Amino acid sequence: MQPSSSSSSSSAHPPDHHDAKPSGPAMGYPVPIGNPAAAAVANGSAPAAFGIAYPYPAPPHHPPPHHHYPYPPPPPHHHHHYAAHPPPPPSCLRHLLAAIVGAFLFLGAATFIVWLLLRPRAPAFAVTSLALSRVAYSPANSSLSASFDAAFLAANPNSKLSVAYFSPLASVFLAPSSPLAVASLAPFGQGPGNATTLAFRLVVEDAYVGPDAAAALKTGAVDVQVRLMAVAVFDRGGWRTSRRVMRVMCDGVKVVFRGKNSTEAAFHGPPRRCDVFL
């Protein structure tokens, strides 16, 4: 029975030749696909090794939607160089400047309030009387000689301000051209709410008279223009306004001669109000 044992052992363990083919898969197991090492471990023909990563299938690639836009790259960083701020002024200097500005504002407000309370109003003037005497007209050289006696009523409408008139000048016209005579009057003043009568005389000596004024003299009535100019200053205690030039214009004051060959004429009627420009 010896031969049969040897034959069985030889059939159970075939000789190890280099040309021998590897044994095929065991019956009943699927053919390994993919990783041979993983398949060998699954079949039990190779020991499992630690640290071996088994790949997973990659996720499917989904293209971005048509409305998807990639984010723009960030803007380049710019280095801004700022000039160093000057140091703030000392606190004492700031306080001094604030005090000066406050003082100016206070003085301005106080002056404005005083101006509102003491705002000067222009005086009122009216001609109360006007008389001509010694009227002599020479047609040969168109000259006139006469004396004009006029009186003004000046009223100060300010209840808290007095007014002073400096360097007053009075003039008389027969036409709106050149004056027949000009006279300097004495300065005068008025208290608050005061009314003053100002009388003066203007003497005309051989003054030229135009054809229109000469024709009016022959009719027995003529319009006379009396004007006054002065520098007015309003005062209340220690507060004074600046000097203002005042002009008083009394135009169209009609004087009538007493007769055809009379040398005297006078203004008749109520006081004639004058225009005052201040």
Secondary structure as UniProt FT lines:
FT   HELIX           2..12
FT   TURN            18..19
FT   TURN            27..28
FT   HELIX           36..43
FT   TURN            50..51
FT   TURN            66..67
FT   HELIX           91..117
FT   STRAND          124..138
FT   TURN            139..142
FT   STRAND          143..155
FT   STRAND          162..173
FT   STRAND          181..184
FT   STRAND          188..190
FT   TURN            192..193
FT   STRAND          195..208
FT   HELIX           211..219
FT   STRAND          221..236
FT   TURN            237..238
FT   STRAND          239..240
FT   STRAND          244..257
FT   TURN            260..261
FT   STRAND          265..267
FT   STRAND          272..273
FT   STRAND          275..277
//
